[in-house]
Amino acid sequence: MPDRIRVDVEGRHLDLTNLDKVLYPQVGFTKGEVIDYYTRISPVLLPHLAGRPLTRIRFPNGVEGNSFFEKNAPAGTPGWVRTVRLPVPGSSRGRETIDFIVVEELATLVWLANLASLELHTPQWRVSDDGEALDPDQLVVDLDPGPPAGLPACYEVALLIRDRLAEDGLELRPKTSGRKGMQLVAELPGDETADEISAYVKDVAEELSRRRPDLIVAKMARQLRPGKVFIDWSQNNAFKTTVAPYSLRAGALPTVSAPLTWEEVEEGVLTIADLTSSVVLSRALDA
């Protein structure tokens, strides 16, 4: 295959490079396959990215090489890619604003995949058409198991949280993180601040940790986590991001942050390694 090919993606012209480059060495998964996955999964992925400022984790030399977080639109960003300029209090680089990319179309997704942007992370809020940050339209409950606890323990905690939040009229959607844990997401009307939502999830986490101290921890101290599941309420902070549904993760296998059914959570059988790009793509196409 040539080092560079010119493609038309819904009327946008892109140069794709080094498609044979292996990004997941243990299984020989190439950049071309990454682009193919993101192209084919785009009908279900794009709605989760639309309107959300995107943080990428790029792996230009594959998952075993160096990686870096990227929030700012890089040099050479095509003019048709949507960007929004937003304040970033506390930036580690001292920036007052960042020009974030917002993925609104397949061509942007393909362009990012060609840059080896394997992981896609978004906040719980969107921007308006004129680029203003809105209040969150979803909350997230992040479940982080402390070894030897793993995904089965997260399944158990997820069911407790589902039932507890149902008491408040919230319907949660479960997904794996693609690494070791889970996230549970609920849609919101967008009339509460990030601080209010974070405080609510923290209250629920503390309530459940009192109910099941053998299984759940709500404090951030890492020494409390072994053998338990940490309910990370802080992911609702306005300046934090969560891996997007259907995003690839950078590990030995091309695993995915995979949406689950509650029946699958109740069965507790699926593992992170079961949910690779090919499996998740088949699940999405069959749905």
DALINRA-V53990 format. One record per backbone hydrogen bond with DSSP energy under -1.0 kcal/mol. NH is the residue of the N-H (numbers start at 1). CO is the residue of the C=O. Records with the same first field share a line. If there is no record, write none. Layout:
NH=CO + CO
This chain:
5=16
7=14
9=12
12=9
14=7
16=5
18=3
21=18
23=29
24=29
27=24
28=24
29=24
31=21
32=19
34=30
35=31
36=32
37=33
38=34
39=35
40=36
41=37
44=41
45=41
46=42
48=45
50=46
52=49
54=101
55=121
56=70
57=119
58=68
59=116
62=59
63=23
65=62
68=58
70=56
73=99
77=74
81=78
84=100
86=98
88=96
91=88
94=91
98=86
100=84 + 98
102=82
109=105
110=106
111=107
112=108
113=109
114=110
116=113
117=112
118=116
119=57
121=55
122=242
127=51
128=132
131=128
134=126
137=124
139=186
141=184
142=232
143=182
144=230
146=228
149=146
154=150
155=151
156=152
157=153
158=154
159=155
160=156
161=157
162=158
163=159
164=160
165=161
166=162
168=165
169=166
170=165
173=185
175=183
176=258
177=181
182=143
183=175
184=141
185=173
186=139
188=137
197=193
198=194
199=195
200=196
201=197
202=198
203=199
204=200
205=201
206=202
207=203
208=204
209=205
210=206
211=207
212=208
215=212
216=212
217=229
224=221
225=222
227=146
228=225
229=215
230=144
231=217
232=142
233=231
236=233
237=234
240=237
242=122
244=120
246=257
247=244
249=255
251=249
255=253
256=275
257=247
258=256
260=174
265=261
266=262
267=263
268=264
275=272
276=274
277=254
280=276
281=277
282=278
283=279
284=280
285=281
286=282
